Amino acid sequence: YHTATLVQERYLVVIGGTSSRDGSIMDEIVLDTHDWIWMHFPIGRSKPSGRHGHSVVWDERRSRMVLFGGGNGVDILRSGVDNSEVWELSVNGLGQQTTTCVPWMWSKLHGDTIGDGRKSDASQSENSTGNSAIDEDDDINETIQRNEGNPPPATLSPAESLCLGRCHNGLKIAPDTVLFMFGGRQINTNGVLGYDLQTDTFLKPKALGPLPIPRYTGVASLLDAEGYIFVHGGFNSEELDTVQDVNLLDLAPLLNRDFGGYRLDGNGHSHAVVTDQEVESVGDRGSGRGEGGNHQGSFGQFLMQYLLSSNRAGVLDTEELEQMLNARGAL
């Protein structure tokens, strides 16, 4: 759950990840894909905490890498907490023939952005029949709604911040625009969030069409020439099950085109929007704030739901399972 980002069409920069021994880590290693040599650059003292399930993009116009969100812990499901931080990394010295190695420097652009910038459920998304799409008031070069005259606020609501939670999908869809979808550990989202690399501000898109089921750990791929994003699979924390579907997001609905790759389900079920209240209710039950997070509680809840779902013979009821798990310290 690290990232591997190609820089200058040559250098593969690997950042972060997790290990069973150390939990979340924050290392920066570079592979020169021309000479196939691993390279290490000195890093300034300030840097992000260890994390996995984050995303990183190469901002060529500003010669920097930008890191978004992620989470910590010893695994992706049972431990740790997510964050919605944004950091930039200046990559000095790549491709330069010099005997002086300038340290790479991390700078925090946004701290944890959860705040009071709430929106009503109705304004967070809009459902209709047909394919998912970005609001038709935009075109492919302006797929994210921008506030006229004023930059969007940096503060995100709790539900919006889930798009930066662990194992989200982060894709650079234009030279200055990044799009985030899905993500989050304890509660997953089916929301969409944007980021303007030129102004370092968040953007608030409005997705149309049937909303997919919330998830994290799915895969997403941008067909940049056609202006489509494919999303496949993932895991839903509420249902404790894998998601086995394919969804298509049209970034250019103004073209009023038909996708000819395969037949689309025009009557697909639209899932509910994840609300701030749902996110806050999870926090009220205690999510933990350390590297271990609510490890025991999350694992106990996961184990009990699994045992209940597989207890087809009805040998044990919920109360008996709770007593067993409490006796073993799992709840």
Sequence and secondary structure as in RCSB ss.txt:
>XXXX:A:sequence
YHTATLVQERYLVVIGGTSSRDGSIMDEIVLDTHDWIWMHFPIGRSKPSGRHGHSVVWDERRSRMVLFGGGNGVD
ILRSGVDNSEVWELSVNGLGQQTTTCVPWMWSKLHGDTIGDGRKSDASQSENSTGNSAIDEDDDINETIQRNEGN
PPPATLSPAESLCLGRCHNGLKIAPDTVLFMFGGRQINTNGVLGYDLQTDTFLKPKALGPLPIPRYTGVASLLDA
EGYIFVHGGFNSEELDTVQDVNLLDLAPLLNRDFGGYRLDGNGHSHAVVTDQEVESVGDRGSGRGEGGNHQGSFG
QFLMQYLLSSNRAGVLDTEELEQMLNARGAL
>XXXX:A:secstr
  EEEEETTTEEEEEEEEETTTEEEEEEEEEETTTTEEE   B S      BS EEEEEGGGTEEEEEEEE SSS
SSSS  EEEEEEEEE TTTT   SS   BEEEEEE   BSS    HHHH    SSSEEE TTS TT  S   SSS
   S B HHHHGGGSTT EEEEEETTEEEEE   SSS B  EEEEETTTTEEE   EES     BBS EEEEETT
TTEEEEE  EETTTTEE   EEEEES GGG     SS   TT        HHHHHHHHHT    SSSTTHHHHHH
HHHHHHHHHH TT  S HHHHHHHHHHTT  
